[in-house]
Amino acid sequence: PGEVPGAWTPVVLLQGLLLLLPLAALMLYWYNATFHYFCKVGFFNCWIVAMATLLSPFAALRGRSVENMKLLRAAILPLKLFYGIKMQVRGSEHLNNKEPYVIVCNHQASLDLLGMVEVIPDRCVPVAKKELMYMGTVGWACWLSGIIFIDRHKREDAIDVISQTLRVLIFPEGTRNQNKSMLPFKRGAFHLAVQAQVPIFPIVISPYWDFFSSKEKRFTSGTCTIQILPKVETQGLSPKDVPELTETVRQAMADALAEMSANHCGDQHTEQPPLPRCGGGMCQAGLGVHCTTFHP
């Protein structure tokens, strides 16, 4: 039977459109900052879910154990290579300590995971909000890795944290903060350190302003500095000393953050040539941004 003229035209057009879609997506990825941002954020989240799903069965063979944090760390470490983010750690010698302790760190965005796995010592787990435990395979993987879930409104939930593991990492700001100053600290981490009479190690992650901004929908490559400050002792302190201890540690971290920001801004002005300006949705999505090193 004869074919109807033009019967295959819609099929050919559809096939052509499907072939053009990947090219269009690639062009948007390179030349549209917002699309570039959402692609990278989407890949980040998909990677976390995929790795949690793949590694959870292996972690389950060992059961809930802080040793499973090594699997979680190994799964997250490659992300810095995919994104072209260079991590520079300063003061790592401070964590060469076999005794129990509490780590407190500033919290900016999900990218803090990259900094966390870069410096987190053996037998150390983060303390996370309880809601994370119910996030499917991610929550299961976190539970298997020994991550401690607490109700942030119930201080007594954290009393036995140190007895469960040697070391813990806590974000005392309590929420993500991309502002130039730190939020007031929650006192839970400091009550915990005082109750257990263990030292506190403050860690400051430099701002991501040059290569990441959720407000501006910008996500390029760059360099991040992680500064580990000397330990703060809590021996002999009591609960009544917690407010002053909290403010002392926060001020030390805020000063370090301000100095890192100032050093970075100065180096940017003296060493980096001006970046080309682009308009109409075209921006610096493909440019690598590199900060100079910070010397405490």
C-alpha positions as CSV (number, residue, x, y, z in Angstrom):
1,P,0.0,0.0,0.0
2,G,1.2,3.5,-0.8
3,E,2.4,5.7,2.0
4,V,0.6,9.0,2.7
5,P,2.8,11.9,1.7
6,G,4.2,13.6,4.8
7,A,3.2,10.8,7.2
8,W,6.8,10.6,8.6
9,T,7.3,14.3,8.9
10,P,6.2,14.5,12.6
11,V,8.4,11.6,13.5
12,V,11.4,13.1,11.8
13,L,10.8,16.4,13.5
14,L,10.5,14.7,16.9
15,Q,13.7,12.8,16.4
16,G,15.5,16.0,15.4
17,L,14.1,17.8,18.5
18,L,15.4,15.0,20.7
19,L,18.8,15.2,19.2
20,L,18.9,19.0,19.7
21,L,17.8,18.8,23.4
22,P,21.2,17.6,24.7
23,L,23.0,20.3,22.7
24,A,20.6,23.0,24.0
25,A,21.1,21.7,27.6
26,L,24.9,21.8,27.1
27,M,24.7,25.4,25.8
28,L,22.6,26.4,28.7
29,Y,25.0,24.8,31.1
30,W,27.9,26.7,29.9
31,Y,26.3,30.1,29.2
32,N,23.4,30.4,31.7
33,A,24.5,30.8,35.3
34,T,21.1,29.9,36.8
35,F,20.9,26.6,34.7
36,H,24.5,25.9,35.6
37,Y,23.8,26.4,39.3
38,F,20.7,24.1,39.3
39,C,22.6,21.4,37.3
40,K,25.4,21.4,39.8
41,V,23.2,21.4,42.9
42,G,21.0,18.7,41.4
43,F,24.0,16.5,40.7
44,F,25.3,17.1,44.3
45,N,22.0,15.9,45.8
46,C,21.7,13.0,43.4
47,W,25.2,11.9,44.2
48,I,24.5,11.9,47.9
49,V,21.3,9.9,47.5
50,A,23.0,7.4,45.0
51,M,26.0,6.8,47.2
52,A,23.8,6.4,50.3
53,T,21.7,3.8,48.5
54,L,24.7,1.9,47.1
55,L,26.8,1.9,50.3
56,S,24.0,1.3,52.9
57,P,23.9,-2.5,52.3
58,F,27.6,-2.7,52.8
59,A,27.4,-0.6,55.9
60,A,24.5,-2.7,57.2
61,L,26.8,-5.8,57.2
62,R,28.8,-4.1,60.0
63,G,25.7,-2.7,61.7
64,R,25.5,0.8,63.2
65,S,29.1,1.8,63.8
66,V,31.2,5.0,63.7
67,E,33.6,3.0,61.5
68,N,31.0,3.3,58.7
69,M,31.8,7.1,58.6
70,K,34.9,6.1,56.5
71,L,32.5,4.8,53.8
72,L,30.5,8.0,53.9
73,R,33.7,10.1,53.8
74,A,35.1,8.1,50.8
75,A,31.8,8.6,48.9
76,I,31.8,12.4,49.4
77,L,35.5,13.2,48.9
78,P,35.4,12.8,45.0
79,L,32.8,15.6,44.7
80,K,35.5,18.3,45.2
81,L,37.2,17.0,42.1
82,F,34.0,17.0,40.0
83,Y,33.3,20.6,41.0
84,G,36.9,21.9,40.8
85,I,37.0,22.9,44.4
86,K,40.4,23.0,46.0
87,M,40.5,22.5,49.8
88,Q,43.3,24.1,51.8
89,V,43.5,23.0,55.4
90,R,45.4,25.1,58.0
91,G,46.1,24.0,61.6
92,S,45.4,20.3,61.1
93,E,48.1,19.5,63.7
94,H,45.7,20.7,66.4
95,L,43.5,17.6,65.8
96,N,46.4,15.2,66.4
97,N,44.8,14.4,69.7
98,K,43.7,11.0,70.9
99,E,41.4,12.2,73.7
100,P,37.7,12.9,73.3
101,Y,36.7,16.4,72.2
102,V,33.9,18.4,70.6
103,I,34.4,20.2,67.2
104,V,32.3,23.3,66.4
105,C,32.2,24.6,62.9
106,N,30.4,27.4,61.1
107,H,27.6,26.4,58.7
108,Q,27.1,28.0,55.3
109,A,25.6,25.6,52.9
110,S,25.4,21.9,51.8
111,L,28.9,22.4,50.5
112,D,30.1,22.2,54.1
113,L,30.0,18.5,53.7
114,L,33.0,18.8,51.5
115,G,34.9,20.6,54.2
116,M,33.7,18.3,56.9
117,V,35.0,15.1,55.2
118,E,38.3,16.9,54.5
119,V,39.1,17.3,58.2
120,I,36.9,15.0,60.2
121,P,39.1,12.7,62.3
122,D,38.7,9.0,63.0
123,R,35.9,8.0,65.4
124,C,34.2,11.3,65.0
125,V,30.6,11.8,63.9
126,P,28.4,14.8,63.3
127,V,25.4,15.6,65.6
128,A,22.5,16.2,63.3
129,K,18.9,17.3,63.7
130,K,16.5,14.4,64.1
131,E,14.5,15.1,60.9
132,L,17.5,13.9,58.8
133,M,16.9,10.4,60.0
134,Y,13.7,10.2,58.1
135,M,15.2,11.2,54.7
136,G,15.0,7.7,53.1
137,T,18.3,6.0,52.3
138,V,20.3,9.1,53.2
139,G,18.9,9.0,56.7
140,W,19.5,5.2,56.9
141,A,23.1,5.7,55.8
142,C,23.7,8.4,58.3
143,W,22.2,6.2,61.1
144,L,24.4,3.3,60.1
145,S,27.5,5.6,60.2
146,G,26.9,6.4,63.8
147,I,25.6,10.0,63.2
148,I,23.9,11.1,66.4
149,F,20.4,12.4,66.0
150,I,19.0,14.7,68.7
151,D,15.9,16.8,69.2
152,R,17.3,20.3,69.2
153,H,14.6,21.4,71.6
154,K,15.6,18.7,74.2
155,R,19.1,19.3,75.7
156,E,19.0,16.1,77.6
157,D,19.1,14.1,74.4
158,A,22.8,15.1,74.0
159,I,24.0,14.2,77.5
160,D,25.3,10.8,76.5
161,V,26.8,11.8,73.2
162,I,30.4,11.6,74.2
163,S,29.9,8.1,75.7
164,Q,28.6,6.9,72.3
165,T,31.7,7.9,70.4
166,L,35.1,9.6,71.1
167,R,34.5,12.8,69.2
168,V,31.6,14.8,67.8
169,L,31.2,17.6,65.3
170,I,28.4,20.2,65.8
171,F,27.3,23.3,63.8
172,P,26.4,25.7,66.7
173,E,24.8,28.2,64.4
174,G,21.9,25.7,64.1
175,T,21.1,26.7,60.5
176,R,22.8,27.6,57.2
177,N,24.2,31.1,57.1
178,Q,25.9,32.8,54.1
179,N,26.1,36.2,55.6
180,K,29.4,38.0,56.4
181,S,29.0,37.5,60.1
182,M,28.2,34.4,62.2
183,L,24.8,33.9,63.8
184,P,24.5,33.6,67.6
185,F,25.6,30.1,68.7
186,K,23.3,27.6,70.3
187,R,24.7,26.4,73.6
188,G,24.1,22.7,73.2
189,A,27.7,21.9,72.0
190,F,29.2,23.9,74.9
191,H,27.0,22.3,77.5
192,L,28.0,18.9,76.1
193,A,31.8,19.8,76.3
194,V,31.4,21.1,79.8
195,Q,29.4,18.2,81.1
196,A,32.0,15.7,79.6
197,Q,34.9,18.0,80.6
198,V,36.5,17.7,77.1
199,P,38.1,20.4,75.0
200,I,36.5,22.2,72.1
201,F,38.2,22.6,68.7
202,P,36.8,25.5,66.6
203,I,36.9,25.1,62.9
204,V,36.2,27.9,60.4
205,I,35.4,27.4,56.8
206,S,36.1,30.4,54.6
207,P,33.2,32.1,52.7
208,Y,32.1,30.6,49.4
209,W,31.2,34.1,48.0
210,D,33.5,33.8,45.0
211,F,32.2,30.6,43.6
212,F,28.9,29.7,45.3
213,S,25.8,31.7,46.1
214,S,22.3,30.2,46.5
215,K,20.9,33.7,46.4
216,E,22.6,34.7,43.1
217,K,22.3,31.2,41.7
218,R,26.0,31.0,41.1
219,F,28.2,27.8,41.3
220,T,31.6,27.8,39.7
221,S,35.0,26.3,40.7
222,G,37.3,27.8,43.4
223,T,39.4,27.4,46.5
224,C,38.1,27.0,50.1
225,T,40.3,27.4,53.2
226,I,39.6,25.5,56.3
227,Q,41.2,26.9,59.5
228,I,41.4,24.7,62.6
229,L,41.9,26.9,65.7
230,P,43.7,25.8,68.9
231,K,41.6,23.9,71.4
232,V,39.7,25.6,74.1
233,E,39.8,23.8,77.5
234,T,36.7,23.1,79.6
235,Q,38.4,21.4,82.6
236,G,37.0,22.9,85.8
237,L,34.1,24.8,84.1
238,S,30.5,24.4,85.2
239,P,27.2,25.0,83.5
240,K,27.2,28.6,84.7
241,D,30.3,29.2,82.6
242,V,28.7,28.0,79.4
243,P,27.3,31.5,78.2
244,E,30.8,33.0,78.5
245,L,32.5,30.0,76.9
246,T,30.0,30.1,74.0
247,E,30.7,33.8,73.3
248,T,34.5,33.4,73.7
249,V,34.6,30.6,71.1
250,R,32.2,32.4,68.8
251,Q,34.3,35.6,68.9
252,A,37.5,33.6,68.1
253,M,35.7,32.0,65.1
254,A,34.2,35.3,64.0
255,D,37.6,37.0,64.1
256,A,39.2,34.2,62.1
257,L,36.4,34.4,59.5
258,A,36.8,38.2,59.2
259,E,40.6,37.8,58.8
260,M,40.2,35.1,56.1
261,S,37.7,37.3,54.3
262,A,40.0,40.4,54.5
263,N,43.0,38.4,53.3
264,H,41.0,37.0,50.4
265,C,39.6,40.4,49.3
266,G,43.0,42.0,49.4
267,D,44.6,39.3,47.4
268,Q,41.8,39.4,44.9
269,H,42.3,43.1,44.3
270,T,46.1,42.9,44.0
271,E,46.7,39.6,42.2
272,Q,43.6,38.9,40.1
273,P,42.9,40.7,36.8
274,P,39.4,42.1,36.3
275,L,36.9,39.5,35.3
276,P,35.0,40.2,32.0
277,R,31.5,41.4,32.4
278,C,28.7,39.6,30.7
279,G,25.1,40.4,30.2
280,G,21.8,39.0,29.2
281,G,22.0,35.9,31.4
282,M,25.6,35.2,30.2
283,C,28.0,35.1,33.2
284,Q,31.1,33.5,34.7
285,A,29.7,29.9,34.9
286,G,32.7,28.4,33.3
287,L,35.4,30.4,35.0
288,G,37.5,29.0,37.8
289,V,38.0,31.3,40.8
290,H,41.0,30.7,43.1
291,C,41.7,32.3,46.4
292,T,45.2,32.7,47.7
293,T,46.2,30.8,50.8
294,F,45.6,32.2,54.3
295,H,48.4,32.2,56.8
296,P,47.1,32.4,60.4
